[in-house]
């Protein structure tokens, strides 16, 4: 889980302050010592951690905070504000050229996931209505060109290649010509990486930069390398002049040192974060939302955006109608499960719910395999059984278990879950009806 270690420690420290009716300067300084230790253990740059604690302490020991009715809540707000500022305050978007194509030069070390990220970014921009083109300029790594073609095909984005015999500058220039002729309004150039930063790598990238004049140079770094990712970002920025950073594997980074240090050390914003292996698991980086997640306050806006992207509005209205008329079937249940799965891993969705802090999450095992099992069971039912579950008797349960590779106990569990979901959804509908009636009866409820 992203930031699990850091989030747990920060939430535990701030919890002690939250309920305090009165705080002294000593209380604040003791809490900040713990915050500083949590940041350093999360592999946050030493100077960044020191400056962060100094700023929070300075703001927190003022009379306005210590003498307020809720001093603990005020300190938490200050920590939240400073975390947001540390990561860049506001979302940094790609600056698209007024005269297409917009050229994005992707750089980074070998193994950071640059080629995969080119495909994810292409997929993200395609969903925004753009017509991207991926250009294969990594002529050194075996199968790098083939990998980009596979990635491009998976997300339905065109890939321009000229093999590995020409130099990357000529390939990138030819890619731009191709884009102009074929109406591609964004060109994403995949460049070669090395296992470490060397002169040959930088000279090649500088050469490409001079010849194609990219609108943005984006560095792809593995967030799990922590402080090393920050050092890499600093080196690339000095030589090339970066416009932004894309973090990969942020979903697996339990520390969070890179995400919290890069902006402060390099001055360059994090633009995107890879939150999983699937092509659509790329999120625009929102510093305020990320700070909120770290402090256990959830991230409702991202959750809503994911739901809007995954759920069909027309189908949602149809489902509401079915619930009102008690016509909710196993076919509807299966559809809901599939839509929920398309929003991403359940553990990530739970992180976005306010109050679901890392302490609570530790005891909560989210078994994604259970959803697969439920899906298999429903798919093993006949259409008649899905529409009218009351007909599923003992012999039918036996057949469904055999067809789905599960047990009769599993079938019973799914049947019970379905009935509970129906009941719960009906309660929500009744509650909503009651609220609407109340508003008509008592207009002041509005």
N, C-alpha and C positions, 0 to 999 in steps of 0.2 A: 504494500500500500504506500502511496506517495507520502513522504514526510512522516511516516509512522513514528519513528523514534523521537524526532524533534517535536512533533505535534503532541505526543503523549506527555513529554516532560514540560513543555510550555503550559499545556492545559492544566497539569497537576499543580504547577507553581502558581498560576494565576487564580486557580480555584481557591487557594488559601486567602487570596486578597479579596475575591468577589464578595464573600459574605461578611467581611469585616465592617463593623459600624464606624470604626475609627482607625486611621492609619497614622503611623509616625514616620519620620524620615528614615529611621532605622529599619522599620518594616519594609519600606520600599527598597532600600539599598540591599537588604538581605535577599529579597525576591529577585532583584536584578543580578545578583551574584549567581543565583541558580540559572537565570535566563542566559547569562554569558556562558556558563558551563555547558548548557544545552546546545547553544549555537556552535561552540567549539567542537563538541562531540559530534555534531552534525556536519563537521568538516567545512564550516563557514570560515572564510578568510579571517585571520586574527585581527587585522586592522578594522575590517568591516564589523566584526562582533563587538569590538571595543567601542567604536564610534556609535553603533546602534544603542548599546547599553547606556552610554554617556548621554545621548539625546533623550532617551526615554526617562532616565533618572532626572535630568534637568527639568523636563516638563512635569514630571510626577511629584516632585517635592515642593512645588509651588503651593501657596496658600489656597489658590482656587480649587486644587484637587484635594489636599489634605483636610481642608475644612468643609468640603462638600458633604451632602447627606449620603452619597454613595461613592466614597473615595475609591473602593476596589474596582467598581465598574468604570470609573474615569481612567484609572491606570490601564485597564484592559483596552479601552478605546484608544489610548495613546500608543500602546503596543501594536494594535491593529493598524493605526495610521502610519506608524514608523515602518512596519513590515511592508505595507503597500508602497511607501515611498522608496524603500530599499530595492524593491523589484521593478520600480519604474513608474509608479503612480497610475498611469493610464495605459490602456491597450495601444500597442504600436502596430499600425497596419502597414501593409505593403503600399508604397507610393506608386500607383500606376501612371505610366506615361500618357500625356495628352495626345501623343502621336504614336500609336501602336507600331510594332510590338513592344511591350514592356519586357526588358531583359533581366533575368534573375540568374546570377552566377552563384552556383552552390559549391562551397569549398569545405574542406575538413580533412582530418586524418583518416587513414584506412581503418575500417572496422567500426566507425561511428554510426554507420547506417545511412550514409549519404544517398546512395542510389535508391534505396527503398523510400527515403524521404522525398526524393524527386517525384516519385509516383504518387505518394500521399498528398504532396502539395499540389500536383497536377489535378488530382481527384477533387481536392478541396476547392480549387479555383474553377474547375469545370462546373461544380455545383452552384457556384456564384454567377454562372452564365458566361464564363470566359471560355476561350477556345485555345487551350495550352498546347505547346509542342515541347517534347523532351529531346534534348540533343546529347548524344553519347560522345563525350570527349575523353573518357578514361580509356586510353589505348594500351595501357600497361598491365592492368590486373587481368588475369585470365578469366574469361567469361563475364567481364563487367558489362560489355555491350549487350550480350545475350540476357543478362539479368535485368538491364533497363528495359529491353524489349518485352520480357515476360511481365515485369511490373506495369509497364504501359498498357499492355494488352488486357491485364486484369482489371484496370480502372477505365479502360476505353479512351486512353489518351494517345495521340500519335507520337511516334518516336522516329527521330531522324538519325541515321547512321551512315558512315562512310568506311566502315571497317577499321582496322588498326594500323594501316600503312601510312596514312597522311598524318601531319602533325595537328594537335588540338586547335591551334589558331585557325588553320584553314577549314577544319571541320565546323568550328563555331561560326565562322563567317558564312560558310555555305548553308548552315542551319538557319541563319537569319534571312538569307535570300529565299530559302524554301518557305519560311514562315510568312514573308511578305507576299509571296505569290499565292499561298494557299489560305490566307485569311486567319492565320494564328495570331491572336493578339497578346499572348504571353509566351516567351521562350525561356525554358528552364534548362540551363546548361549544367550537365553532370560532369565534374572534373575529376582528375586522378587524385588519390590521396597517397600518403606514405605512412610508414609505421611511426615516424617521428618527423618533426619539422626540419627540413634541410634546404640548402640553397637552390638545388635543382627544382624542387617542388615550388618554391616561392617565385623563382624566375619564370617558370612556365605560367603560373597564375597571373603574374604581373603582365606578361606578354599578352595573355588572353584579355585581360582587363583593358590594356592600351588599345587593342584592335577592335573589341566589340562594344566598349564603353557601356557596361551594364548599368541599369537603373538602380539595382541593388545587389550588394554582395552579402550573401547569407551564409554564416558559418554553422555547420551541423556538428554538435558535440554530444557525446554520451554523458548524460547527467550523472550516471552511477560512478564516474571517475572522479567526482567531487572537485577537490582543489585543483587537480590536474586539468580538468575541463576549463577552469578559470585561467590557468597558465597558458593553455593552448589558445584560448580566446584572445588573451593579451598579445601573444606573439603574432597571430594572424592579423589582429587589428593594427599593430605597429607597421607591418609590412604592406598590407593591402588596403587598410581603411574599410572596416566592416560597416554595414548598415543595420545589421541585426543578427540575432542568434536563434537557432532552432535547437531545442533540447530533445534528445531521443530518450526513450526508456524512463520517462519521469514517473510513470505508473509503478515502476519497480524500485525507485530510489527512495529508500526509507529514511535517508539522512536529509537531503535537500540542500547541501552546501553549495552546489553549482548554481541552482536557481536563485539562492539568496545572495550570492557574491558577484555574479557576472556583471550585472548592471553597475554596481558600485565601483568595481575595479576597472572595467573597460569603458564605462559610459555608454555602452551600446545596449539597446533593449532586447529582451527576449520576445520574439514575435510569435513563435508557435511552440507547442510541446507535444511530443509523441506520447500517447497514453495507452498504447497497446500495439499488437502486431498487425491488426487488420488494416486494410487500406483507408478506412474512414475514421480510424482512431488517431486523429490529429486535431488538436484544439488550439484556437487562437489563445494566446497567453494574456490573461487578465490579472494584473497584479493585485487588485482589490479582492477579486474572487478567491485567488490563491491564498492570500493572507487570511481570509475568512475561513477557508477550509482548514488551514494549519491550526487556527484557534478553536476549531470545533463548532464554528458558527454556521457551517454548511455553505452551499453554493446554489441557492435556489434558481438563480437566473440561468446558469448552465444547464441545470436539470430541466427547466422549462424549454430551453432551446433544443435539447436532445429529444424531448418528448414531441415538440412541434415538428422536428425533422423526421421522426420515426412514425408518428401516428397520423393516419389519414382522417381529416376532419369529417368527411362524409360518413366514413365507417364509424367514427366516434358517435355521431348523431344517431346512426342506425342502432348502435349498441345501446344507447340511452333509451331509445324507443322500446327495444326488446326488454330491457330491464323493467321499464314501467309496466309493460304488459305481461311480465313473467314468461318471456319466451327465450331466455338466455340458455343456449345449448352448449354442448361440448365443442362444437365447431367454433363458436364465439370464444370459448375459453382458450382453445388452441391458438386462435388468431391473436388474442391478447398476450399470450406467452411469447409467441414469435415476435410480436412488436416490441415487447419488453426486452427480449434478447438482443434485438437490433440496436437498442440504446447503449449497449456496452455491458461489461461485466457488472454483476449485481453489487459486488463489493464497492466498485467505484461510484455507483448510483447512491448507495447508502452513505458514502462519505459526504455527499452533497446535501444531505438532509440535516438541517440545524439540530444540534443536540446529540447527533450520532458521533461523539468524539472517539478518539482512538482507544481510550480505556474501555468504552462499551463495545467497540468493534472487536477487541481481542477475544472476548468470550463468544463472539458470534461467528460461527463457521458457515460461510455461504458456499454451498456445494452446487456448482454449476451443472454437475452431472445429473443432479436430481431433475433439473428442467428437461434435460435430454430424455430422461427416463419417462417423465410425464408425457412428453411429445410422442415418444414411441408407443406408449399405451393408448393414447387417443387415436393415433394413426392406425392402430390395430383393430379399432372398433369399426363396425359397418356404419354407413351413413345413417341408417335407421336408429342405431344405438346412440350415435352422437346427438341426434335430434331429440330422441326420447330415451334418456338414460334409465328411466323406471323399468324398462324391459330387460335390463342387464341382470339376469339371474345367475345362479351358481355355475351352470354349464357354460354360459356365455363368458363369465369371468375366467373360467379355466382356459377357454379358447383364446381370449385376449392376452392372457398371461403367456401362453405358448407362443403366440404371434409376435409379442414384443420382447420376449426373452426376459420376462420378469416373473414375480410370484403373485399369487392371489392376494397376499397381504399388501403388496404394492398397489394392486388394482383397488382394493378397499380404501387405501390411503388417498389415492387420487380422487375416488368418488366422494370421500369425506371432504377433501379440499375444495372440490367443485361446489358442493352444497354450502360450505361455509362462505365461499366467495359470493355465491348467489345471495345468501342471507345478508352478508355485509353490504353488498351493493344495493340491495333493496332498502336497507336501513339508511344509507346515504341519500337515496332518492326520497324516502319519507321525510328525512330531516330537512332536505332542500325544499320539499313541498310545504312543510311546517313554517320554515323561514319566510317563504313567499307569502303564505296566508297571513302571517304575523305582520308583514310589511303593509299588506292591504288594510288590515284591521287597525294597525297602529303605525301611521305614517312616520312618526318620529323615530322608528327603528331604522329608517333609511339613513 
